[in-house]
């Protein structure tokens, strides 16, 4: 996926689901089901393509690394 390509509605919904599950996981009532949902969405091929494509690097935060 290139940033010049419009993000599909499907991918947009997957990203929104990630945000909702992250909020729920971080809430006082967060549970393991939210973590599982996040891991599943992070493994989704369309989400992986977005995250792994170097053309999108300027859109994404830099990952922290252990030193």
N, C-alpha and C positions, 0 to 999 in steps of 0.2 A: 504494500500500500504506500502510495506517495502522498505527501501532504497536499499536493495539487488535486488529488482525487477526493471527491466528496465522501465523507464518512457515511456509511450505510446506516439506515435506521436500526437495523439489527445490532450493529456494533455500538451505536449510541445507547441502545437499551442495555446492552451488556455492561458498558461502562457505568451507566446509571445504577445498575444492580450492584456493581462493585462498590460504588460510593455508599449506597444504602446499607449493604452488609457490613462495610467498614464502620459506619456510624453505629450500627447496632452492636457490633463486636466491642466497640470502645465504650458503650453505654454500661451503666451498672447492671443491666439485665442481659448483657451480651452472653452468648453461649457458643458451644462447640459447633453447632449447626451453622452459625455465621462464618466461622473460620473455614469450615468445609466448603461452604458456598463460594467464599473468596478464592480458595485454592482451586476449585473447579473452574471458576471464571478465568483465573490467571492461566490455566492450562488450555483454555479454548484457543483453537487455531487462529481465529480472526483477531482475538485480543493479542495473542503472541506475535502475529505479524506486525501489528501496530507498534508494540513495545520493542520488538527486535530490529525493525527497519531503521537503519542509520539516518535515512532521510527525515525521520521524525525526531531525531535526537534533540533538536532545539526546542521541541514542545514539552519534553519530559524532564523531570528533575534528575539531577545527577545522583546515581546511587552511592550511598556511603560504602566505603570499603574498610575492612579491618586492617590496621597497620601493626 
